[in-house]
Amino acid sequence: MLHVLDCLKKCIVWGMCQTFYCLVLNLCSKN
């Protein structure tokens, strides 16, 4: 859950703000 929120925050900062894309990227990325 925390990872998702962190990813979502990054998406917003990047200006991409795409929840689905962010979630997929988070799941596929090993942060």
Phi and psi restraints in degrees (value plus and minus 20) as a CYANA .aco file:
   2 LEU   PHI     -81.6   -41.6
   2 LEU   PSI     -58.3   -18.3
   3 HIS   PHI     -81.8   -41.8
   3 HIS   PSI     -61.1   -21.1
   4 VAL   PHI     -82.6   -42.6
   4 VAL   PSI     -64.4   -24.4
   5 LEU   PHI     -83.4   -43.4
   5 LEU   PSI     -61.5   -21.5
   6 ASP   PHI     -83.6   -43.6
   6 ASP   PSI     -63.4   -23.4
   7 CYS   PHI     -84.6   -44.6
   7 CYS   PSI     -61.7   -21.7
   8 LEU   PHI     -82.4   -42.4
   8 LEU   PSI     -61.4   -21.4
   9 LYS   PHI     -81.8   -41.8
   9 LYS   PSI     -61.6   -21.6
  10 LYS   PHI     -83.3   -43.3
  10 LYS   PSI     -61.5   -21.5
  11 CYS   PHI     -80.1   -40.1
  11 CYS   PSI     -62.5   -22.5
  12 ILE   PHI     -84.2   -44.2
  12 ILE   PSI     -61.8   -21.8
  13 VAL   PHI     -84.5   -44.5
  13 VAL   PSI     -59.4   -19.4
  14 TRP   PHI     -93.4   -53.4
  14 TRP   PSI     -37.0     3.0
  15 GLY   PHI      64.4   104.4
  15 GLY   PSI      -5.9    34.1
  16 MET   PHI    -110.7   -70.7
  16 MET   PSI     -52.7   -12.7
  17 CYS   PHI      12.4    52.4
  17 CYS   PSI      31.9    71.9
  18 GLN   PHI    -138.6   -98.6
  18 GLN   PSI      79.8   119.8
  19 THR   PHI     -70.2   -30.2
  19 THR   PSI     -74.2   -34.2
  20 PHE   PHI     -80.4   -40.4
  20 PHE   PSI     -69.1   -29.1
  21 TYR   PHI     -80.6   -40.6
  21 TYR   PSI     -60.7   -20.7
  22 CYS   PHI     -82.6   -42.6
  22 CYS   PSI     -65.2   -25.2
  23 LEU   PHI     -83.2   -43.2
  23 LEU   PSI     -64.6   -24.6
  24 VAL   PHI     -82.0   -42.0
  24 VAL   PSI     -65.8   -25.8
  25 LEU   PHI     -81.5   -41.5
  25 LEU   PSI     -60.0   -20.0
  26 ASN   PHI     -85.1   -45.1
  26 ASN   PSI     -62.2   -22.2
  27 LEU   PHI     -89.2   -49.2
  27 LEU   PSI     -54.9   -14.9
  28 CYS   PHI    -105.8   -65.8
  28 CYS   PSI     -38.9     1.1
  29 SER   PHI    -118.5   -78.5
  29 SER   PSI     120.4   160.4
  30 LYS   PHI    -120.8   -80.8
  30 LYS   PSI      60.6   100.6
